[in-house]
Amino acid sequence: MAAEKFKHTTVTAVVIANMVGTGVFTSLGFQLLDLRSGFVLLMLWAVGGVAALCGAMTYAELGAAMPRSGGEYNFLARIYHPVAGFVSGWVSATIGFAGPTALAAMTFAAYATSVMSGETSAWLEKTLACGLVIALTIVHSTNRRNSGGLQVIFTIFKVAVITGFCLLAYILVETPQPVTFLPTSGDGASLTSAAFAVSLIYVSYAYTGWNAATYLSSELENPQRTLPVILLTGTLVVMLLYVALNFIFLYVAPMDAMAGQLEIGFIAAGAAFGDLGGRFTGFVLALLLVSTVSAMTLAGPRVLQVIGEDFPALRLLARKNSNGIPSTAICVQSSLAILFILSSSFESILVFAGFTLALNSFATVLGVFVLRYRQPDLPRPYRTFMYPLPPLVYLALTGWTLYFVLMNRPVEGLFGLGIIAAGVIFYFLSLGKSRSYQGT
């Protein structure tokens, strides 16, 4: 009997849920430390959305031409060299999914404890975060019916709640903030400043996940036809949600109250609905983050699984249960996420993970030019719309952001480069025991 496949609705839900989570509910607090223009702050999210959309259009071409699970691991190994694919998988294994999973779980715990009266301990938050990761690990290690059904339900709930929150907050807020969303004379300099570029790494992280469908290509029904639609639909929906949500945050809550804070949604809800309404909304927003942790627990281990299939020294990662689920890889990723939760601070993980993932996707989008040059006759069921404009826009915006992060946050940037270098070393050390990926 043929293995059960994920439906395109499930994978679209994975794309949306991977994006809508930690970043959008926390990033504004960090951005407000350096930027105070409503127009510039919304432009951050619009520019980030354009970059994600351009990246999604480019990935759609690569995913339709090379429909195998693994995302960048599959793409970079075939486009450049097996070492490039391995390093990409190494990044995904060590940072790419475990880090964001930890951040989403930590944000869930922060929102959940914010609704409690009185002081709460850091260890209570860590316990809640670890408990969520463990619970979802158990669910996603069973079968695809439970896994996919849970994902669709939580994602529909997430989109409905965010839409409802935006509408109700706009209608019910008694005293809107005196912030203008039209451009002013000083905004031009802000849009080209280092502060804007560094803030884009938070936005870039918030949009991370637009490529999630490529990690499940082999488990998707008719990937050549449905993958481009999934990537573009999911990214457009999230872009609209992000701009609307940040507009509401700035419209209802004072900037000073949000600057440097993590629980932006809770603060905005309190300003719009009062203390009781704010606590209830904070609890609901905490539930939304369950979907994000769930999506990353579902998609990320497929990268580890493919690495295990291609490198015998790591074949333990490819082990599946009786339902064809890579349960070992799921447990490994979740264990790394729990390690991050227990040992690292929130902002350092966010900047470090955002930089490293942006660098990974930069190399992948650049690969569309390399692949067209090297394999012009490769069947491409989908070609990037308005090529070469989308990949060029993505590379320009992402490259600009990466440069300013290295200049202004060198510790996090250099640590990301160090992880990549460690992956190269590990590849060559294991080369004698493993067969390289041959693109079959």
C-alpha positions as CSV (number, residue, x, y, z in Angstrom):
1,M,0.0,0.0,0.0
2,A,1.3,3.5,-0.9
3,A,2.4,5.7,1.9
4,E,-0.1,8.2,3.1
5,K,0.7,11.7,1.7
6,F,0.1,15.2,3.3
7,K,-2.7,17.2,1.6
8,H,-1.9,20.6,0.3
9,T,-4.1,22.2,2.9
10,T,-2.0,20.7,5.6
11,V,1.3,21.9,4.1
12,T,-0.2,25.4,3.5
13,A,-1.1,25.4,7.2
14,V,2.6,24.4,8.0
15,V,3.8,27.4,6.0
16,I,1.5,29.9,7.7
17,A,2.1,28.4,11.2
18,N,5.9,28.4,10.7
19,M,5.8,32.1,10.1
20,V,3.1,33.4,12.3
21,G,4.5,33.0,15.8
22,T,7.4,34.2,17.9
23,G,8.7,37.0,15.6
24,V,5.5,39.0,15.1
25,F,4.6,38.8,18.8
26,T,8.0,40.0,20.1
27,S,10.0,41.9,17.5
28,L,8.3,45.3,17.8
29,G,9.6,45.7,21.3
30,F,13.2,45.4,20.0
31,Q,12.6,47.6,17.0
32,L,11.1,50.4,19.1
33,L,14.4,50.8,20.9
34,D,15.9,52.5,17.8
35,L,12.9,53.4,15.5
36,R,9.9,55.5,16.5
37,S,8.2,56.3,13.2
38,G,4.9,54.5,12.5
39,F,5.5,54.6,8.8
40,V,9.1,53.2,9.1
41,L,8.0,50.5,11.4
42,L,5.2,49.3,9.1
43,M,7.7,49.6,6.1
44,L,9.9,47.1,8.0
45,W,7.1,44.5,7.8
46,A,6.1,45.4,4.2
47,V,9.8,45.2,3.0
48,G,10.2,41.9,4.9
49,G,7.1,40.5,3.3
50,V,8.3,41.5,-0.2
51,A,11.6,39.8,0.4
52,A,9.8,36.6,1.7
53,L,7.5,36.7,-1.3
54,C,10.4,37.0,-3.7
55,G,12.2,34.2,-1.9
56,A,9.0,32.0,-2.1
57,M,8.7,32.5,-5.8
58,T,12.3,31.5,-6.3
59,Y,12.0,28.5,-4.0
60,A,8.9,27.4,-5.9
61,E,10.9,26.9,-9.0
62,L,13.6,25.0,-7.2
63,G,11.1,22.9,-5.3
64,A,9.1,22.0,-8.4
65,A,12.3,21.1,-10.3
66,M,13.8,19.0,-7.5
67,P,10.8,17.7,-5.5
68,R,12.5,15.9,-2.6
69,S,12.1,16.5,1.1
70,G,14.9,18.4,2.8
71,G,14.6,22.0,1.7
72,E,17.9,23.8,1.3
73,Y,19.8,20.5,2.1
74,N,18.4,19.0,-1.1
75,F,18.8,22.2,-3.2
76,L,22.3,23.2,-2.2
77,A,23.7,19.6,-2.5
78,R,22.4,19.4,-6.1
79,I,23.2,22.9,-7.2
80,Y,26.7,23.4,-5.7
81,H,28.3,20.4,-4.0
82,P,27.4,17.8,-1.3
83,V,29.3,19.7,1.3
84,A,27.0,22.8,0.7
85,G,24.0,20.6,1.2
86,F,25.4,19.0,4.3
87,V,26.3,22.3,5.9
88,S,22.8,23.6,5.2
89,G,21.4,20.5,6.9
90,W,23.9,21.0,9.7
91,V,22.6,24.5,10.2
92,S,19.0,23.3,10.1
93,A,19.8,20.5,12.6
94,T,21.7,22.7,15.1
95,I,20.0,26.1,14.7
96,G,17.4,26.3,11.9
97,F,14.5,24.5,13.6
98,A,15.7,23.8,17.2
99,G,16.4,27.5,17.8
100,P,13.0,28.8,16.5
101,T,11.2,26.0,18.3
102,A,12.8,27.0,21.5
103,L,12.0,30.7,20.9
104,A,8.3,29.9,20.2
105,A,8.0,27.7,23.3
106,M,9.7,30.4,25.4
107,T,7.3,33.1,24.0
108,F,4.3,30.7,24.7
109,A,5.5,30.4,28.3
110,A,6.1,34.2,28.6
111,Y,2.5,34.9,27.4
112,A,1.0,32.2,29.5
113,T,2.6,33.4,32.7
114,S,1.9,37.1,31.9
115,V,-1.8,36.4,32.6
116,M,-1.1,35.2,36.1
117,S,-1.3,37.5,39.1
118,G,1.9,38.3,40.9
119,E,5.5,37.5,40.2
120,T,6.3,34.3,38.3
121,S,9.7,32.6,38.3
122,A,12.0,32.1,35.3
123,W,12.0,28.4,36.0
124,L,8.2,28.2,35.7
125,E,8.5,29.7,32.2
126,K,11.2,27.2,31.3
127,T,9.1,24.3,32.6
128,L,6.1,25.4,30.6
129,A,8.2,25.8,27.5
130,C,9.9,22.4,27.9
131,G,6.5,20.7,28.6
132,L,5.0,22.1,25.4
133,V,7.9,20.8,23.3
134,I,7.7,17.3,24.9
135,A,3.9,17.1,24.4
136,L,4.1,18.0,20.7
137,T,7.0,15.6,20.2
138,I,4.8,12.8,21.4
139,V,1.9,13.8,19.0
140,H,4.0,14.2,15.9
141,S,5.8,10.9,16.5
142,T,2.6,8.9,16.0
143,N,1.1,9.1,12.5
144,R,0.4,11.7,9.8
145,R,-3.4,11.8,10.4
146,N,-2.9,13.0,14.0
147,S,0.0,15.2,13.0
148,G,-1.6,16.9,10.0
149,G,-5.1,17.3,11.6
150,L,-3.6,19.0,14.6
151,Q,-1.7,21.4,12.4
152,V,-4.7,22.5,10.3
153,I,-6.9,23.1,13.4
154,F,-4.4,25.2,15.2
155,T,-3.5,27.2,12.1
156,I,-7.2,28.0,11.3
157,F,-7.6,29.0,14.9
158,K,-4.5,31.2,14.7
159,V,-5.5,33.2,11.6
160,A,-9.1,33.6,13.0
161,V,-7.9,34.9,16.3
162,I,-5.4,37.4,14.8
163,T,-8.0,38.7,12.4
164,G,-10.5,39.1,15.2
165,F,-8.0,40.7,17.5
166,C,-7.1,43.3,14.9
167,L,-10.8,44.2,14.2
168,L,-11.9,44.3,17.9
169,A,-8.9,46.3,19.0
170,Y,-9.4,48.9,16.3
171,I,-13.1,49.2,17.1
172,L,-12.9,49.1,20.9
173,V,-9.8,51.2,21.8
174,E,-11.0,54.4,23.5
175,T,-7.9,56.6,22.9
176,P,-5.9,55.7,19.8
177,Q,-2.2,56.6,20.0
178,P,-1.0,59.8,18.3
179,V,1.1,58.0,15.8
180,T,1.1,58.8,12.1
181,F,1.5,56.1,9.5
182,L,2.2,58.5,6.7
183,P,5.8,59.3,5.7
184,T,7.5,62.4,7.3
185,S,10.6,64.3,6.4
186,G,13.0,62.3,8.5
187,D,11.8,58.9,7.4
188,G,14.0,58.7,4.3
189,A,17.2,58.6,6.4
190,S,15.7,56.0,8.7
191,L,14.8,53.7,5.8
192,T,18.5,53.5,4.8
193,S,20.0,53.5,8.4
194,A,21.8,50.7,10.2
195,A,19.0,50.6,12.7
196,F,16.5,49.8,9.9
197,A,18.8,47.1,8.5
198,V,19.4,45.4,11.9
199,S,15.7,45.6,12.6
200,L,15.1,43.7,9.4
201,I,16.8,40.7,10.9
202,Y,14.0,40.5,13.4
203,V,11.5,40.8,10.6
204,S,13.4,38.3,8.5
205,Y,13.2,35.9,11.4
206,A,9.5,36.5,11.8
207,Y,9.0,35.6,8.1
208,T,11.2,32.5,8.5
209,G,9.0,29.5,7.5
210,W,7.9,30.7,4.1
211,N,10.0,27.9,2.7
212,A,8.7,25.2,5.1
213,A,6.7,23.4,2.4
214,T,10.0,22.4,0.6
215,Y,10.9,20.3,3.6
216,L,7.9,18.1,3.0
217,S,8.0,17.8,-0.8
218,S,8.4,14.1,-0.9
219,E,5.4,13.7,1.4
220,L,3.1,16.1,-0.6
221,E,0.5,15.2,-3.1
222,N,1.6,16.3,-6.6
223,P,4.4,18.6,-5.5
224,Q,5.3,20.0,-8.9
225,R,1.8,21.5,-9.2
226,T,0.9,22.3,-5.6
227,L,4.2,23.5,-4.2
228,P,4.3,26.9,-5.9
229,V,0.7,27.6,-4.9
230,I,1.3,26.6,-1.3
231,L,4.4,28.8,-1.0
232,L,2.9,31.9,-2.5
233,T,-0.5,31.6,-0.8
234,G,1.0,31.1,2.6
235,T,3.4,34.0,2.3
236,L,0.8,36.4,1.0
237,V,-1.6,35.6,3.9
238,V,1.1,36.1,6.5
239,M,2.3,39.3,5.0
240,L,-1.2,40.8,5.3
241,L,-1.5,39.5,8.9
242,Y,1.8,41.0,9.9
243,V,1.2,44.5,8.6
244,A,-2.3,44.5,10.1
245,L,-1.1,43.2,13.5
246,N,1.8,45.7,13.8
247,F,-0.5,48.6,12.8
248,I,-2.9,47.6,15.6
249,F,0.0,47.3,18.1
250,L,1.1,50.8,17.3
251,Y,-2.4,52.2,17.1
252,V,-3.6,51.0,20.5
253,A,-0.5,50.9,22.8
254,P,2.1,53.6,23.7
255,M,5.5,53.1,22.2
256,D,7.2,53.6,25.5
257,A,5.2,50.8,27.1
258,M,6.3,48.4,24.4
259,A,9.9,49.4,23.9
260,G,12.2,46.6,24.9
261,Q,9.4,44.3,26.0
262,L,8.7,40.7,24.9
263,E,4.9,40.3,25.4
264,I,3.9,43.0,22.8
265,G,0.5,41.3,22.2
266,F,-0.3,41.2,25.9
267,I,0.6,44.9,26.3
268,A,-1.5,45.9,23.3
269,A,-4.5,43.8,24.4
270,G,-4.4,45.4,27.8
271,A,-4.4,48.9,26.2
272,A,-7.3,48.0,24.0
273,F,-9.5,45.8,26.2
274,G,-8.5,46.7,29.8
275,D,-6.8,44.5,32.3
276,L,-9.2,41.5,32.3
277,G,-9.6,41.6,28.5
278,G,-5.8,41.9,28.1
279,R,-5.2,38.8,30.3
280,F,-7.7,36.7,28.4
281,T,-6.2,37.8,25.1
282,G,-2.7,37.1,26.4
283,F,-3.9,33.5,27.2
284,V,-5.3,33.1,23.7
285,L,-2.1,34.4,22.1
286,A,-0.2,31.9,24.1
287,L,-2.4,29.1,22.6
288,L,-1.6,30.5,19.1
289,L,2.1,29.8,19.7
290,V,1.3,26.1,20.1
291,S,0.7,26.0,16.4
292,T,4.2,27.5,15.7
293,V,6.0,24.9,17.9
294,S,3.9,22.2,16.3
295,A,4.7,23.3,12.8
296,M,8.5,23.3,13.4
297,T,8.3,20.0,15.2
298,L,6.6,18.6,12.1
299,A,8.8,20.1,9.4
300,G,12.3,20.3,10.8
301,P,13.0,16.6,11.5
302,R,12.5,15.8,7.8
303,V,15.8,17.5,7.2
304,L,17.6,15.3,9.7
305,Q,15.8,12.3,8.2
306,V,17.2,13.1,4.7
307,I,20.7,13.6,6.1
308,G,20.5,10.2,7.8
309,E,19.4,8.6,4.5
310,D,22.4,10.1,2.6
311,F,25.1,9.7,5.3
312,P,25.5,6.2,6.7
313,A,27.4,7.5,9.7
314,L,24.2,9.4,10.7
315,R,21.7,6.7,9.5
316,L,20.1,6.6,13.0
317,L,18.4,9.9,12.1
318,A,16.6,8.2,9.1
319,R,14.9,5.6,11.3
320,K,11.1,5.6,11.0
321,N,8.4,4.1,13.1
322,S,5.8,1.7,11.8
323,N,3.7,4.6,10.3
324,G,6.7,6.0,8.3
325,I,7.3,8.9,10.8
326,P,11.0,9.9,11.4
327,S,10.4,9.6,15.2
328,T,14.2,9.5,16.0
329,A,14.8,12.8,14.2
330,I,11.9,14.4,15.9
331,C,13.2,13.4,19.3
332,V,16.7,14.7,18.4
333,Q,15.4,18.1,17.3
334,S,13.2,18.5,20.3
335,S,16.1,17.6,22.6
336,L,18.2,20.4,21.1
337,A,15.3,22.8,21.5
338,I,15.0,22.0,25.2
339,L,18.8,22.5,25.5
340,F,18.3,26.0,24.1
341,I,15.4,26.8,26.4
342,L,17.4,25.8,29.5
343,S,20.7,27.5,28.5
344,S,20.2,30.6,26.3
345,S,18.7,34.1,26.4
346,F,15.8,35.0,24.1
347,E,17.3,37.9,22.1
348,S,20.7,36.2,21.5
349,I,18.9,33.1,20.0
350,L,16.7,35.4,17.9
351,V,19.5,37.4,16.3
352,F,21.9,34.5,15.9
353,A,19.2,32.2,14.4
354,G,17.9,35.0,12.2
355,F,21.3,35.8,10.8
356,T,22.2,32.1,10.2
357,L,18.9,31.3,8.5
358,A,19.1,34.4,6.3
359,L,22.5,33.4,5.1
360,N,21.3,29.9,4.3
361,S,18.4,31.1,2.2
362,F,20.7,33.7,0.5
363,A,22.8,30.9,-0.8
364,T,19.7,29.0,-2.0
365,V,18.1,31.8,-3.8
366,L,21.5,32.6,-5.5
367,G,21.4,28.9,-6.6
368,V,18.5,29.5,-9.0
369,F,20.9,31.5,-11.3
370,V,23.5,28.7,-11.0
371,L,21.0,25.9,-11.8
372,R,19.7,27.7,-14.8
373,Y,23.2,28.2,-16.1
374,R,24.4,24.6,-15.4
375,Q,21.2,22.7,-16.2
376,P,19.2,24.8,-18.7
377,D,17.4,21.7,-19.9
378,L,16.2,20.5,-16.5
379,P,12.4,20.2,-16.5
380,R,10.9,23.1,-14.6
381,P,7.2,22.7,-14.0
382,Y,7.1,26.2,-12.5
383,R,9.4,29.1,-13.5
384,T,9.8,32.1,-11.2
385,F,7.4,34.8,-12.2
386,M,9.1,38.0,-13.5
387,Y,12.5,36.3,-13.4
388,P,15.2,37.5,-12.6
389,L,13.6,40.3,-10.6
390,P,12.4,38.3,-7.5
391,P,15.7,36.6,-6.7
392,L,17.6,39.8,-7.3
393,V,15.3,41.7,-4.9
394,Y,15.7,39.0,-2.3
395,L,19.5,38.9,-2.6
396,A,19.8,42.7,-2.4
397,L,17.6,43.0,0.7
398,T,19.0,40.0,2.5
399,G,22.6,40.8,1.6
400,W,22.2,44.4,2.9
401,T,20.7,43.1,6.2
402,L,23.4,40.5,6.7
403,Y,26.2,43.1,6.2
404,F,24.7,45.5,8.8
405,V,24.2,42.7,11.3
406,L,27.8,41.7,11.0
407,M,28.9,45.3,11.5
408,N,26.5,46.1,14.4
409,R,26.0,42.7,16.1
410,P,29.4,41.0,15.3
411,V,29.2,38.4,18.1
412,E,26.0,36.8,16.9
413,G,27.1,37.1,13.2
414,L,30.5,35.5,13.8
415,F,29.0,32.8,15.9
416,G,26.7,32.0,13.0
417,L,29.7,31.8,10.6
418,G,31.4,29.6,13.2
419,I,28.5,27.1,13.1
420,I,28.8,27.0,9.3
421,A,32.6,26.4,9.5
422,A,32.0,23.6,12.1
423,G,29.6,21.9,9.6
424,V,32.3,22.0,6.9
425,I,34.8,20.4,9.3
426,F,32.3,17.7,10.4
427,Y,31.5,16.9,6.8
428,F,35.1,16.1,5.9
429,L,35.7,14.2,9.1
430,S,32.8,12.0,8.4
431,L,33.5,11.7,4.6
432,G,35.4,8.4,5.1
433,K,32.4,6.8,6.7
434,S,29.6,8.3,4.6
435,R,28.7,8.3,1.0
436,S,28.1,11.8,-0.5
437,Y,24.7,12.8,-1.8
438,Q,24.6,12.0,-5.5
439,G,21.3,13.7,-6.3
440,T,19.3,10.5,-6.8
